[in-house]
Amino acid sequence: MSDFYDRLTPFYHLIHQDWHASVALQGEQLTKLIDAEWPGKRKLLDVSCGIGTQAIGLAQRGFSTTASDLSEKEIERARREAGLAGAAVDFSVCDMRRAHEHHGSGFDIVLSCDNSLPHLLTDDDLLTALRQMFACLSPGGGFLMSMRDYEREERGVNLVKPYGARTENGKRYVLFQVWDFTGEHYDLTFYFIEEDLATQALHTHALRSRYYAISTDKMCALMREAGFAQVRRIDDAFYQPILVGTRPA
């Protein structure tokens, strides 16, 4: 999994039409969600930060932000992006299944967005990660995650998911994913076709990973098993369904 994200790092922003606009928008959306669920809570841990999409936006909105990711290269880029944005974020490399061992306790909010948890391919691994996140929270603190709504996704093979085209620095990139399901898991290949507009030279980058197409209902059940209370799904507040839970006071 870390190899997938190490290789994705230089292209990560291209997933968004305008990554900087996404940082600002997601920071605003997540702040509204956090303020509605856990008013006044400002010490935040992002356990799957990528290149900083959520962590930077939240730091810019006044959160005391700690963030980690499994990919060392993504953390390196996240530090650069935060520096350019003037955002104070404490970044480090960590597997979310060891979040409490690495970060300790005392956080008001633990966050995991962008469908990160379904990279864990078994219920046992998911439960391990959720229990670690639970342990990172102070009593009364909240956990917030976003994930794909897999109940609405077609199952099969050769399923193409287009992301469109982006142009920057004299190059055009065409992005799409191809999914191949086997039971409750699917293999994903993320294609970045890179075209030099001056020379018309083409280069294709193909990045591969695997996901667990878990339902939001089952993820909520695992959150409850990990100890979270007031677990529920929130729709239409973010680009993916949001699941929230609170560590009982």
Secondary structure, DSSP 8 states (H G I E B T S, - for coil): -HHHHHHHGGGGGGGSSSHHHHHHHHHHHHHHHHHHHSTT--EEEESS-TTTHHHHHHHTTT-EEEEEES-HHHHHHHHHHHHHHT--EEEEE--GGGHHHHH-S-EEEEEE-TT-GGGS-SHHHHHHHHHHHHHHEEEEEEEEEE---GGGS--SSSEEEEEEEEEETTEEEEEEEEEEEETTEEEEEEEEEEEETTT--EEEEEEEEEEE---HHHHHHHHHHTT-EEEEEE-SSSSS-EEEEE---
